[in-house]
Amino acid sequence: MHLEGRDGRRYPGAPEVELLQTSVPPGLAELAAGKRGPPRGAGGVDPSHSCPSGAAGRSSWAPAGQEFASFLTKGRSHSPLPQMSSSRSKDSCFTENTPLLRNSLQEKGSQCIPVYHPEFITAEESWEDGSADWERRYLLSREVSGLSASASSEKGDLPDSPHVRLRLSKLRRCVQWLKVTGLFVFVVLCSILFSLYPDQGKLWQLLALSPLENYSVNLSSHGDSTLLQVDLAGALVASGPSRSGREERLLVELTQADTSGSRWRRPQQVTHNWTVYLNPRRSERSVMSRTFEVLGRETVSVSIRASLQQTQAVPLLMAYQYLRASVEAQVTIATAILAGVYALIIFEVVHRTLAAMLGSLAALAALAVIGDRPSLTHVVEWIDFETLALLFGMMILVAIFSETGFFDYCAVKAYRLSRGRVWAMIIMLCLIAAVLSAFLDNVTTMLLFTPVTIRLCEVLNLDPRQVLIAEVIFTNIGGAATAIGDPPNVIIVSNQELRKMGLDFAGFTAHMFIGICLVLLVSFPLLRLLYWNRKLYNKEPSEIVELKHEIHVWRLTAQRISPASREETAVRRLLLGKVLALEHLLARRLHTFHRQISQEDKNWETNIQELQKKHRISDGILLAKCLTVLGFVIFMFFLNSFVPGIHLDLGWIAILGAIWLLILADIHDFEIILHRVEWATLLFFAALFVLMEALAHLHLIEYVGEQTALLIKMVPEEQRLTAAIVLVVWVSALASSLIDNIPFTATMIPVLLNLSRDPEVGLPAPPLMYALAFGACLGGNGTLIGASANVVCAGIAEQHGYGFSFMEFFRLGFPMMIVSCIVGMCYLLVAHVVVGWN
């Protein structure tokens, strides 16, 4: 970046500045160091606009394109503002020419913005007052410019009546006040309910069961309790009996006297039975729970008998607690909480991370009210830290990788291979993403692909949102092709009972691979049909798009600076002034702009030569280090899936790879790397894990599985397999689009196993598991939070200024989910009902 005066002379050597505060974002640090300018679109102002050459009162004028480091340096030295320019020029207005601007922006001009300098602030005014006043002016002008921009973009004319703008502003403030008040009251109410009911805790009793002895205990009931939850911990399995029926088992019998009838009638005994099967491997431990309905205040008797093949005693832990709400009431509460979370996300009332946190708080408050409040330790245990570690480690790798210019280089190569044809390039990107996600984790694939896609779309003036949504959809489809591509497949293949039935890695992959290939053959034409009336090119010229993106980046940078010190307050003011000036410039350009839809570029060969000169590898040595570490990490991902002797999960591999690359890259400014980590995405996943586990404790997932099993049992025997495949596919798809597919899959496996082992049903287990895998994997395309890859892609796109909403994803993802599930269902029906491939 260089500075030009009015006479056209350049003044290199911008003064350096110390930016050691932790809250200053990386973009500002690069700006202060003079490495690169702001985002594109800063130039092109009316040259006739004049700049005052002095200061009047307490304010002065500074160029919008001038580097902010010089302002901050002079502000700290308390030198007068006119001395900010060098002695070779007496002008106080400069023009910014940055290498990121397109060659089409050839306008030469100066844009002046007001800057408050420390020398022009009187003793009565403090920096805090000045900053508050500046922000009020900025917000007011932002509202006005926002209304102007929206009106000019839609009608091509600015609103003439100030009363309309005033009414809209009042209405916006009223809606904002109602939203904040309502959410605050809701949070306070949930906090009070959560604090009123203490953590009861579970008192575990150690039992030693043998075939010769029975254990029995009498429990005193509570008047306000409707359910009794019994927990057993030990060498237990969740599946049902096998064909031979020789498994060792425990029979839990709960008995209570029913005195609800006439007092002259003898009380009836109500008995509930629960059969729990023992794991032949006594070293493995698991916890199983079952809830029973209790009646009134009568004493409840619990008896446990063991059916063992050996006389050796089996150790067992037992705990119980009373609940104040029935299963139907808990399911209703869980459904209402889930619907509320989706309403907040769909209508964008709050950020999706905050919506997940509010839903988690509401679910925890509901558990506290019914008598099942978890402790803080248990809530932390609900979080899947392996997934968070995988995300964090790969985000660090991608952040360092982006410094090499490799993503720009890949974008140009992809454009060259497509020979300038946009749809050929999109299909190629989607196909590569689907193939990679079949062998890598979906989240890892999107972490690598999203920056490349965004840079490619910026080069071609495409809308990155549409391309990213298509990529993440095909990533979820491709992940279902193998046993390691998606977490539900991993859970199914890892089940020991299913392995005994012949559902191994090779067989599962072969079966799913054929079906996913058929889904891909149908999905590509469907994608072209869904995008038929959508303009992939930006409707506005590149100058307007770049200017909007630059405003967004400057605004985010200003919001991330905490005015904790005098220097940070000055920088925040300058950034807000920059945003203010650019918004006025955008309003003027939109007012005079007539939309012209861009056509596909026929001169792609000429563009390729220009792009290859502009976008090259910036650091070859760092690129070699990044490729080495990333290749080793991906190799370890594969090795972890096939070699059981490696005791490293995916999260550990990603964390170790990030540490290795940080050492090899010799990163000193670690805060710049941390600023590129998607902390909002990580927090969203943590809140989502807590929410889903709390909904599971409210019996929502168990209730869905039980109702599905009851529907299958109601179908006649000759049509039962067909109905079971159809029901499992669609219930799994719809449930996975609304809730996390990992706990849903873990809950449905024992339900389907028990259903297949029921002699009255007589269904084979493999077709049900394949239906569960198709529905759980393909259902993630239904909504934005249906799959982890969707959330990761949306978070990275939002950080780059191209975030897409819930409805934007839903309009494309939900039809793709419906059609892909139909194809997968038809494939399973032909394979298992017609051909009989069981």
N, C-alpha and C positions, 0 to 999 in steps of 0.2 A: 504494500500500500504506500502511496506517496501523496503529497499535498501539492496543489497548484494554486497560485494566486490568480488574480484577475488578469494579469499580464501573460498568463500561460506558463510562467516559470515554475519548476518543480523544486520542492524543498525536502530533500530526504533527511534521514536521521532524526526521526521523532524521538523526543526524550523518553528515557526509560523510567519505569515507575515500580515501586515496591508494592506488590499486592500479596500480602502474606496472610490476610484474614481467611479463615476457613470457610466463610460463607460466600466468598466470591466464586461464581461458577467458572468452569473451565473456559467457556467461550469468552468471558471477559478477561481471563488471564492471557489467552492468546491475543486478544485485541490489544491489551496493554503491552505485550511483547512485540507487537508489530508483525506477527507471523502471517496473519491473514485478516481480511476485512470482515465486515458483517455479512450476513446472508445477502443473497442477490436482490437486486431491485432497488438500490439506494440512489441510483443516479437518475438522470433524465428529468430535471426540474426546469421550469420556465426560466430562460436566461434573463428575461427582463426583470425578474424579481431582484430588488435592490436590498443591500445589507447595510445597516447603519454601521458606521465606523467609530463607534465610541460607546460609552456607557452613559446612561441617563438615570440619575437616581441610584437605586440599589440594584438595578438589573442591567445586564449587558447582553450582547448578541454573540453567539458562537456558531460556527458552521456545523450543519448536521452531519457532514461526512468526516469531520475532523476526528482524529483518534482521541478517545476519552482519557488516555493516559496522560496526555499533556495537560488537560484540565486538572486532573487530580494532582499531578506533580506541582503545578503552579499554585493550586489551592493550599497545598501543605506548606509551601514556602512563603505564602502571603504576599505574592507579587502581584502588581496590578494586571488586570486582564489584557490591556493592549500589548503588554510585553510578551504575550504568549507566542506571537509570531516572531520569527527570527529577525535579526537586524537587517537582513537583506530585503525584507518586504515590510511595508507599513500597512498592508491590508489586514483586516481582521476577518475576512471571509475567504474560505478555501473551498475547493471542489474535491470531492472524493472520487478516485478512480480505483476500483478494486478488480483483481483478476477474476473474481467469481461472476462479475457482470457479463451478460451476453454481449456479443459484438454488435447486436442490433441496437443496443442502448448507446447511441452516439451523441446524445444530447449533452451539451456542456452547460452547466449552470451551477448556481449556488443555492443551497437551501439553508436558511438561517433559523435557528431556534433560540429561544431565550434561555439563558443560563444564569443562575444565581451564584455569584462568586463570593467567597468569604470577605473580600475587601469591601464589598458593597452592602454588607449586612451590619445594621447598627447594633449598638450594645444592648438595646432593649429586646432585640429579636434573638431567639435561640435557634439552633439548628433544627431542633425538633419541631418548633412552630413553623419554620419555613418549609420543612419537609411535609408536614401535614397540609399546609396551604397549597403546596405544589401538587400533592396527590389529589386534593379536592378538585383543583382546576383540571388535572389530568382525567379524572373519572368523569367529570361533567362533559369535557370535550369529547371523551370517548363515547359517551352515550349519544351525543349529537352526531358525531361522525359515523357511529354505527347505524343510526337511523338514516343518515344521508346515504351511506353506502348501500344499505339494503334497498332503499327506495330507488336509487339510481340504477342499481343492477337489475331490478325487476321492471320498473316503469320507464327508466331512462330519464327521470326528472326528479328533482329534489322537492320535498314537501314545502309548500309555500306558507302554510298556516303554522305559526308557532304554538297555537293552542293544541293542535293534534299531537305535537311532540311533547308538550307538557302533560297532556292526559295520559299518553303512553308511558311517560316517565313515572307518573304517579301510580298508574296501574302496576307497573313493574315493581315499584317499591312495595306496594301493598301485597302482591303475590309473594315477594321475597320475605316480607315480614311474617305472613301467614305460614310459609314453609318453615322458617327458622323456629317460630313459636311452637308449631305443631311437633316438629322433630324434637325440640328441647323438652317439651312436656312428656313425650313418649319415652325419651331416654331417662328422665327423672323418675317416671313411674316404674320402668323396668329396674332401675337401680334400687328403688325402695323395695320392690317385691323381692329382688335378689338378696337384699340385706336383711329382710325380716325373717327368713327361714335359714337356720344354721345348717352347716355341713354335718349331717348325721354320721357319716363314716360307716364302714362295714366291719363288723366284728366277725372275723373268720374263725371257725371252729375246726380243729384238726380231728379227722375221723380215720379209723383203721378198720376197713370193712373186709369181712371174710365170708365164705359161703355158710359158715356155721352160726354166724351172729347177724342180727339186724339192729339197725340204729333207729331210735324213735325219740321224738321230742315234742312237747306241747308248747305252743306259742300262744300268748295272750293277744287277742285282737284289739284293734282301736275302732272307736265308733265312727270316725270320719274317714276310714280307710275302705277302699273298694277293691284293691288289688294287693296281692302278696307276691313279691318277687324273690325267687330262690336262685342263688348263684352257687354253682359248683365249679371247683378248680382242681385240675389233676390231669392224668393221662386219658383225656377224653377226645372223641372225634364227633364231628357234627353230622356225619352221614348216617344213613339208616342201615338196616340189616342187609346182608348179602343173600345170594340165592341159597347158599348152604344153611344159613341161619345158625352158625356155630360161634358167633361172636360173643365175647364176654360183655356183659351189660349190667347196668344198675337200674333198678326200678324204684322211682320216687313216687310215693303215694301220699296224697294230701286229703285229709278227711275233716269235715266240719258238720255239726248238727244244724239243720235247717229248722228254725223256729218261727218262720214268718207266717205260717198258717194259723189255724184255730188253736186255742190253748188247750182244748179238750183232745186234740189229736196228738198222737205220739210223734215226737220230732223225727224227721227223716235225716239219714246220713247222706251227705253229698261228698262224693269221692272224685278226685282228679288224679290221673296217672301220667307219669312222664318217664319215658325210657331213654336212658343215656348209654351210649356204647363206648367201651373202653378201647384205647389205642394199644395195639400189640407192642408198640415201642414205648415202654414205660418212661423213657427219658424225656419224651416230648410232653409239654404242658399246654393246656388251653383252658379258657374260662367259658362256661356256658350258662345262660340265664333263661328262666321261664317264669311267666307271670300267671297267677291263678286268681280267680275271683273269690272273694271272701264275703261272708254274709254276717252283718251285724257285729255284735260284741262276743260271739261265741268263740270258744277256744278252738284253735286249729292244731291238728295233730299231723306231724310229718314223720313218715316212716321210709327208710331206705334199705333195700335188700340188694344183695350182690349175687349175680349168677356167674361164677368163675369156673374155669377148667382146672385150676390149681387151688390148693388150700392156702397158699400164701396170701397174707392180707394186703389190701390195696390202700395206700394213703389217699385221703381226699379232704379237701377244704370245703366248708359250707358256710354261706352267709345268707341272711334274709333281711328284707326291709319292706315296710308297708307304703303303699302309694295311695294318694288321695283322689285319683281320677281314673276312670275306666280307659280301656284301650281305644274305644271309639272317640272319647273326648280328647285323648292325647293325639290321635291321628288328625282330628279336626284342627287342633291348635297348631300342629306341625304344618298342615296344609295352608292355614292362614298365614303363618310366618313366611313360608316359601313364596306364597303369592305376593305378600308385601315386599319381599326382597326383589322379586321380578318386576313389580310395579315401579319401584324406585329406579331400577336399572333401565327399564324400557323407556320410561318418560324422562330419564336423565334428571331426576330431581336432585340427586347427589351423585358423586363419583361412585363407580361400582365397588371400589375398595371400602368406602364408608358404608355403602349399602350392605355389603357382606358383614361388616363389623356390627351394624345395627341388627341384622338378622341373628348373628351369634349371641348378642346381648339378650334379645327377646327370647331365643330358645333356652338360654341358660336361666333366665328368669322363670320361664315356664317349668323347667325341671325343678327349680327350687320350690315353686308353689305346689307341685304334685308330690314333693317329698323325696326327690332324687337329685338333689343339688350336688354337683361334682366339686371336688376340691381343686385348687389351683394346679396341683401336681397332675391330676388326671386330665385337666383341660390341656395342659402343655403336652401330655402324652398323646393326645388326639392328633396333634400336628404331625404330618408326614415330613420329617426333617430330611429324609433322603431326597425327596423331590425338591425341596428348597435348596439343598446343597447342590444338586445337579443344576438348577437354574442359576444359582449364584456363581458357581465355577465357570459355567459356559458363558455367562455374561461378562466375566472378567476376561476370558479368552477372546471373545468377540470385540470387546472394547480395545484391547491391545492390537488385535488384528486389523482394525479399521485404520490405524495410524500408518499402515504400509501402503495405502492406495490400492489394495488388492480388490476391494469391492468395485471401485471405479473401473479397474481393468477388466474384471469379469463382466460388468455391464456392457462395455464396449464390445467384448468378444461375443456376447450373446446377441447383440444387435447385428454384428457382422454375420454370424451363422444364420440368422433369420432373413438376411438379405433385405432388410428394411420392411419386412412384412410383420405387422404387429401381432396378428393372430397366430402366425407360425411361431413367433417368439413366446407368446403366452402359453401355447400348448406345450412347447418344449420345456419351459420352466415348470409347468404343472406336472409333466411326466417325470422330469428329473426329481422333483420334490416327492412324488409318490414312490419312486423306486428307492430313494434314500431312506424315506421313513419306514419302508418295509424292513430295513436292517438296522436303522438307528432309531432312537426314541423320537417321537413326533416333536417334542419340545426342542431337542437339539437341532433337528432339521430346520425348524422355523427360526431359531436363533441365528443360524448360519445364512439362511436364505433371505430373511427380511431386509437386512441392510443392502444386499446386492440388488434386490428388486426395487427398493426405494431409489437407489442411485440410478438405476437404469431408467426408471420412469421419469426422473428429473431430467435426464439427458434427452429423452424423447418427447418431453412435454406431455406425458401421459398422466392420468389420475392414478396414483399408487394404490388408492383404496380398493379399486375394483380388481386390480391384479393380485393384491395381497389376499383378498377374500377368496379368490379362485385358488390360489396356491395352498392356503391352509385347508380348504375343503378337500383337495386332492391329497394333501398330507395325511388327513384323517382316514381317507379311503385306502391309501397305500399302506398305512400302518396296520390295517386289519389283515394283510396278506400273509403274514408270518406269525410265528408264536412269540417273537420278541419285539414286534413292531408297536404294540399297544399294551398298556398295563392289564386290561381285562384278559387278553390272550395269555399273558404271563401267569395270571392268577389261575386260569383254567388248566394250563399245562402243568403247573406246579402242584396241583392237587394229587395226593398219593392214591386216593380211591379211583380217580379217573385214569391214572396210569395203569392200575391193575386191570382196568377194562380195555386196555389197548390204545388209549388216547395219548400217544406219545408225541414227541416234538415233530418227527418227520411226517407222521400221518396227519397231524393237525395242520401243519403247514401246507401239505399237498392239497388237502381238502379246501382250506380257505383260499389258497392261491388261485385255484380255478374259478371260484366264485367271484373273487375281487377282480380278476381279469375281465370277466363278463360285466361287472359293474363299471369298470373303467371304459369299456367299449361304448356303453350307453351314456356315460357321464360327459364325455367330451362333446358329442353333438348337443346334449342338453345344455351344457355350459354356453355353447355358441348361440343356442336359441334364447336362453335367458338374457344374454348380452346383446340381443339383436337390436333392440331400440335404445341401447345405452351407448353414449358417446365416450369411448375410452380416452380420446384426446380431451384436454382441458378446453372448455368452451371459451375461455378468455385467452388472450395472447400471453406469451411467456413473461412479458414485462409485468402484467397485472398479477399473475400467479406468483412470481418471485417476490413482488412487493408485499403481497399478503403474507407469504411465508416469512419474509423478513420481519414484518410487524409481529407475527406470532412469536418468533424466536426472541426478539428484543423484549417483548412483554414477559415471557417466561423468565428471561434472565433477570429482569428487574424484580420480579416476584420472589426469586430465590435469594435475593440479597437482604439480609437482616440489618436494619439501620442501627447497629450496636455501637458504632463509632462514628466519628466525624467524617472520616474518609469514605466509609461505606454509605453514609447519608448523602454525600456529594455525588458518589457514583450512581446511587439510586435515582437522584434527581435528574442526572444527565440521561440516564436510560429512559426514564419516563418522558423527558422532553423529546428524545429521539422518537419514541413511539407516537407521541402527539404530532410531531411534524410529519411523519410518514403517513399517519392516518388522514391528515388533511390533504396530503399529496394524493393518496389513493382515492379520496372522495372526488377530487377534481378530475382525475383520470377516468373514473367510472362515469362521471357526469357527461363527459364528451365522447365516451366510448360506444361504438356500435358493434354488437357482437358479430363475430364471423367465425364459424366453426372451421377448425383446422382440418385440412385434408392430409392423407397419408403422404409422407415425404417421398417423392420419386427420385430425388437426387441423393440416394442413400450412400452411394459410393463416395461422393464428395464429402458428405457428413462424416463418414467413417474416417477419412483421412484427417479431418479437423479434430475429431474426437480422440483419435489415437495420439495426436500431438499434444492434446490438452490433458488427457487422463492417462498417466503412466504410473508405473510402480515408483513410489517416492523413496522407499527405504528397502533395498534388496536384502541387506543383511538381516534386518528385523523380520522380513517376510520369510526368509529361510528358517529362522528360529521358530516363528509361529507355525509354519507348515510342519516342522518336525514335531513340535509338541502336540499340535492338533491331530496329526496322523497317529501319534502314539496313543492319544486319548481314545480316538475312534477304534484303533486296533484293540485296546483294552476293553472297550465296550463289547466288541465281538467275542473276545476271549472269555469275558465274564459270563456270556450266555452259553458257551459250549464247554468250557473247562471248569469242572466243579472245584478244583483245587485252589482257585484264586479267591481269597476271602476279602474281596473288595466290591462294595456295591457301586452303583452308577454315581451316586453322590460323592463317595470318596474319590473315585477316579477323576471326576471333574474338579474337585477341590485340589487334589495333588497336581493335576495338570496346570491349574491356575497359578499355584505357588511356583512350579517349575518355570513357567513363562515369565512371571514377575522377576525371578532371579536372572534369567537369561537376557531379558529385555533391559535390565538395569534401570527399573522405574524408580525415580527419586520422588517425583510429585505424585504420591499415591492418591491424593484427594481428587485429582482429575479423573483417574480411573474409577474411583468410587462414585463420582457424579454421573457416570454413564451406566451404572447399575440401576435396573428398574426396581427400585425399592417399593414403589406402589404395587407392582405386580407380585412381588414376594409377600407383601403384607396381605394382599387380596387372597392369595393361596392359603396363607395361614388362617385367615378368618373363614375362608370357605371350608377348610378341613374341620374347624371347630363347629361350624354350622351344620355340616353334613353328619358329623358324629352325634351332635345333639339331636338332630332329627331322627337318627337311627335309635337313640335312646327313647325317643317319643313313639317308637314302634311304627314309623311311617313306612320304612323300606320293608320291614317284616310283614306289615299288613298288605302291601302291594303283592309280595310274593305269595302269601297265603290265599289271597283272592284269585290270583292267577291259577294256582293249583286247584282251587274249588271249581273254577270255570272249566278247566280241562277235564275234571272228573265227571262233569255233567254231560259231556258229549258222548254219544254212542261209541261202542268199542271199535267198530269198523272205520269210523272217521276220527278216532281220537288222536292218532299221530299227526294227521293233517291239521287238526285244530290246535294241537299242542305247538307245532312249529309256527303256525301263523300267530298265535297268541304270544308266544315267547319272543318272537322277533319284534312285534309291534309294541308290546309292553316294555321290553328292554330299550327299544329305540326312543319311545316317548319319555320314559323315565330317565334315560341317560342324557337327553337333551335338557332336562330340568334340574337334575341332581347329578352329583359326581358319579361316574360309572364305576369307580373302584369299589366303594362300599356296596353299591348295588350288585355288582358281580359277586363279591364275597358273600352277600346274603342270599343270592339266588342259587348258588351252587348247591348248598345242602338242601334247599327246598326242592330243586329238580332231582337231586339224587334220591331223596325220600320218595318222590313221586314215581321215579322209575323202578324203585324196589318194592313199591306197593303191589301186592299180588292182585288186587282188584283192578289196578290200572294197566300194568303190563306194558310199559313203554320202554324202549331202549334209551339209554342215557346219552350216547354220542350225538344223535340228531338234536336233542335238546340243548346240548352244550354248544354245538355249532350255531344254532339259532340265537343262543344267548350272546355268542361272540359277535355275530353279524349285527345284532340289534345294539349292543353296547358300544361297539366301535363306530358304526355308521351313524348312530344317533347323536354323536357329538357334534355333527354338522347342523343340528337343528337350531341351536341358539348360540349366542356369543360365549356364554359360560358353560356350554355343554362339554367342552374338551379343554384340556390344559393348553394345547397348542394355540387355540383361538385367543385365549387371554394373553398369552405371551406375545403373539403377533400384534394384537391390538395395543399392548403396552409399548412395544418398540415403535410402532407407527405413531403413536401419540407423542412419544419423546421426540420424534423427527418432525412433528407438526402435521401429521396426516392421520390422525385418529379417526376411526369410524365408529358409529353408534351401534346400539343393539339392533335397531330396526334395519339399518343398512345391511348388516350381516344376515338378519333373519330373512329378508326378501330374497336373498340368493341361496343361503344355506338350507332353509327349510324345504324348498322344492327339491333341491339336490338330495336331501335326506330321504324324502318320500320316495323318489324314483329309485334311488340306490337300494333302499330297503325292499321295494317291490321286486327288483331284479334278484337280490339276494334271497328273498323268500321263495321266488319261483325256482331258483337253482336248488335250494334245499328240498322243495317239494318233489322236483323231478328226480333228484339224486336219492332220496330216502323213501319216498312214497311210490314213485313209478318204477325206478330201477332197483330200489332196495339196497342201497349202498350203506349198510349199517355196520 
